[in-house]
Amino acid sequence: MSTRRKFLQQSLMGSAGILAANEVFASKPSLPFVKATQPIVVSTWDFGKAANAAAWTVLEKNGYALDAVEKGVQVPEGDPAIRSVGYGGLPDRDGRVTLDACIMDEQYNCGSVMCLEYIKHPIRVARLVMDKTPHIVLAGEGALRFALANGFKKENLLTPESEKYWRDWMKNAHYSPVKNIENQLYDKKTDPMPGGPDNHDTIGMLALDQAGRMSGACTTSGLAFKMQGRVGDSPIIGAGLYVDAEVGAATATGVGEEVIRIVGAHLIVELMRQGRTPEAACKEAVERIIRRNPSKAKDIQVAFLALN
């Protein structure tokens, strides 16, 4: 464990820039780049630790980074306690749980699903879109039909807990989605601020395997109580996720509309291509969101993660 920790300290160049309230939070300055000689996996939020552990079971056996990220993000997808991803995710304003996900490898191959209902693991369907079809994105009913045709079974994704949150929201609903609802659900008595173990959003994961292949995955249930059909950045290649083997990879979490406006993940990769460190590239992406509307930025939660 100590050897692995030392290696990560030397070679991990992923960094997250977080926009919340009036401040920009970024990781410590990046260390000089050291070419990876061992696999690396990074992901967003505290629940990413369990996801990383699952991904690591693939990477430590010299497995493919793409298989690792697909396996890793299935952990939060299947956890009903996580109300922003997969099973148990908070529904749209009509009480329907719709899921979005995308996956991308080092050769620009990618797959995505949007507004997918009744399927617990949308990332697996996104992988099949990439592997089995000439398309990149399948949405709604078409995505569901594709999943069922490939052996997936329909499941009710709305848990009693998430249904209760929805019904409570309906009592005073103004038919507008609640942004950063996770910040309202955290325990103020035990956590000094949002961002602790109970705070979460989209999971984005990036991995580099022993062979030097990089891949990424992103999966979410989207904005709580969104309008039916709303899609954020998570399943959009270039916004919520982008991978370029020549440069690196980036992923995003938070309010998707803001990430889409700057095509966040692609922007960060291109900034790294120009010589920026992952930290500097993430920081610039966050600052672009702030510059667009400083007063609005005070109430937005957005984060980026990058790996070169």
Stockholm file with secondary structure:
# STOCKHOLM 1.0

chainA/1-308         MSTRRKFLQQSLMGSAGILAANEVFASKPSLPFVKATQPIVVSTWDFGKAANAAAWTVLEKNGYALDAVEKGVQVPEGDPAIRSVGYGGLPDRDGRVTLDACIMDEQYNCGSVMCLEYIKHPIRVARLVMDKTPHIVLAGEGALRFALANGFKKENLLTPESEKYWRDWMKNAHYSPVKNIENQLYDKKTDPMPGGPDNHDTIGMLALDQAGRMSGACTTSGLAFKMQGRVGDSPIIGAGLYVDAEVGAATATGVGEEVIRIVGAHLIVELMRQGRTPEAACKEAVERIIRRNPSKAKDIQVAFLALN
#=GR chainA/1-308 SS CHHHHHHHHHHCCCEEEEEETTEEEECSCCCCCCCCSSCEEEESSTTHHHHHHHHHHHHTTTCCHHHHHHHHHHHHHTCTTCTTSSTTCCCCTTSCCCEEEEEECTTSCEEEEEEECSCSCHHHHHHHHHHHSSCSEEEHHHHHHHHHHTTCCCCCCCCHHHHHHHHHHHHTCCSCCCTTHHHHHSCTTTCSSTTSTTCCCCEEEEEECTTSCEEEEEEECCSTTCCTTCCCSTTSBTTTEEEETTTEEEEEEECHHHHHHHTHHHHHHHHHHTTCCHHHHHHHHHHHHHHHCHHHHTTCCEEEEEEC
#=GC SS_cons         CHHHHHHHHHHCCCEEEEEETTEEEECSCCCCCCCCSSCEEEESSTTHHHHHHHHHHHHTTTCCHHHHHHHHHHHHHTCTTCTTSSTTCCCCTTSCCCEEEEEECTTSCEEEEEEECSCSCHHHHHHHHHHHSSCSEEEHHHHHHHHHHTTCCCCCCCCHHHHHHHHHHHHTCCSCCCTTHHHHHSCTTTCSSTTSTTCCCCEEEEEECTTSCEEEEEEECCSTTCCTTCCCSTTSBTTTEEEETTTEEEEEEECHHHHHHHTHHHHHHHHHHTTCCHHHHHHHHHHHHHHHCHHHHTTCCEEEEEEC
//
